[in-house]
Amino acid sequence: MTNSPQSGETLPPRRLFIPQGQRPLTDEFGFLRADIVEQAVSLADLLSSPSVLVTAPPWFGKTWVAKSLQRYFQGDPRKMPFVHRTSSGGFPNERPDWWTDWKQSNRRAVWLIDGVDDAARRNIVTEAILNPVESLTAEERARLTLFVFCRGSEIPTAFEQTLQEVYSDKLRRVQLAPLDGDSARELPFIKDSATFDKVCDSITKYRLSGYGGYPAVLSFLAKRENDDPITPSDVWRGVLIELLNDRDRTNPKLLNEQFDAVTRIAAALTFSREHQVLERPGIGNIGVTIERLFPLERLVDGRLRDAAELVTKSAIFERTAHGCRIVAGHVQEWLTAFAIKDAPLIRIRPLVADHEGKPFAAYKGILGLLWQITTQESVRRWLAVVNGGVAPRSDAIPALVDDGRRKRVRDEWHFHKRQTFASKRFRATCRGCVRKVCLRGLRLTARGSMRSGRLPT
């Protein structure tokens, strides 16, 4: 049976997991290797654990797994009557509405907590959501299965410590593995073997090895209607536009304008360190608003303003008490990178680095993406240099640096070191020359003063 997001599964969704810290070895397409598949853990195996911490890079399908598990458990209320999924918008105080009734019963329950990393990005005290679990008795906790989903590189320290204290050795840590070939064939948009072969051919033809493990990328490749050459930048732009292409809430004729608008919004939120687009300015007339980003009196074409208002109603955004925010941090990172991909170095550096030229840690992920898609070679060279001679990495994209590009990065780094060394020698030589000239001048001045009987001034 196909485990599609639209169907009510009678079996747990078919995704595999590996122990946290183990490297997920993949084949030439990016699918989990067959020998690793045999050692992997299925969701059915995890259901016997009282608590499971699931980590994975962006786009790997953490939220899809969480939603699929929710549908699986809710498919048979007699077996599991108490099921709840908390998304990042429910932090820090949301708890299942059935919590009290469940505690008074003797039935089992499942609580799925998704988007811990996205909540932490908004400076929310994420560990507070575990307060109800901490207060349970040992008997009550034994009847609760807790699944937590988070980006592997951004587990909040306090949240992880609290989870470890509550469950001790009963906490199971796994990472979501890339799709294996069989799981990929069962995806709802892989309609037949011809579609699957087409996707694999695209990965091989356009050197996209590593992308097979990303469901969102496979969806984009499966739906492509032409065979024009594509780059990683084209792939991720297509993935993001697919999020915008919501027939009920957006206008397909404005997709390009919507993409331009949403990248501008993302960049404004990122570099202003704001977390939401406000419906109206806050106290002191501050905050990011559509009116400020897209003032009609300065726009040549009003379609961009219309697109901006439409895009905030797409699946990329979720509502807040005072406006809306981008649903996931990795989506905002990608959109920000696209917003600045054509900007020259003279504009990029003041945005992302301090006065000494050292990039801010908060933008590490964005810079890893920017290195992949920038159209400015000077930006790419600078990013390699400030990263110690290697390409900056982001866990929001697989490592797709081919040997030729790796060689260019090394060459640029060695060139920079030679230039720096030569520059230091030149400066040292200049300083030595100036020192000699100055000393010689002082000696001559002193000699002349002694002859004239006057002190030098």
Disulfide bonds with the S-S distance in Angstrom:
none
